[in-house]
Amino acid sequence: MNEVLRIGKAASEMHITVQGYKVTLCFADKANPEVAAFVKQALLGAYSMSTK
């Protein structure tokens, strides 16, 4: 289960737990479409591997 642990507004980061692993998400001030596409493909690839 995904759970939000803390959101740091000054540092623009979010700490969550995904399937027992602690994950830190850091956000940039300005959007980058290339990075967004890369992350999207990585997440979709990981999801498709876990459903096989």
C-alpha positions in Angstrom: 0.0 0.0 0.0 1.3 3.5 -0.8 1.3 5.9 2.1 2.4 9.5 2.2 4.8 10.0 5.0 5.7 13.6 4.7 5.6 16.4 2.2 8.4 19.1 2.5 7.1 22.2 0.9 10.4 24.1 1.1 12.4 21.3 -0.5 9.6 20.2 -2.9 9.9 16.6 -2.0 7.6 13.8 -0.9 8.4 10.7 1.1 6.2 7.6 0.5 6.4 3.9 1.1 5.8 1.6 -1.8 5.5 -2.1 -1.1 7.6 -1.7 2.0 10.4 0.4 0.4 10.9 4.0 1.4 10.9 6.3 -1.7 11.7 10.0 -1.9 10.2 12.0 -4.8 12.0 15.3 -5.5 10.2 17.9 -7.7 11.9 20.6 -9.9 10.6 24.2 -10.0 10.1 23.9 -13.8 8.6 21.0 -15.7 10.7 19.0 -18.1 8.7 17.0 -20.7 11.6 14.7 -21.5 12.0 13.6 -17.9 8.3 13.2 -17.5 8.2 10.9 -20.6 11.2 8.9 -19.3 9.6 8.4 -15.8 6.2 7.5 -17.4 7.9 4.8 -19.5 9.9 3.5 -16.6 6.8 3.2 -14.4 4.7 1.6 -17.2 7.5 -0.9 -17.9 7.8 -1.8 -14.2 4.1 -2.2 -13.9 3.9 -4.5 -17.0 6.7 -6.6 -15.6 5.0 -7.1 -12.3 1.7 -8.2 -13.9 3.3 -11.1 -15.9 
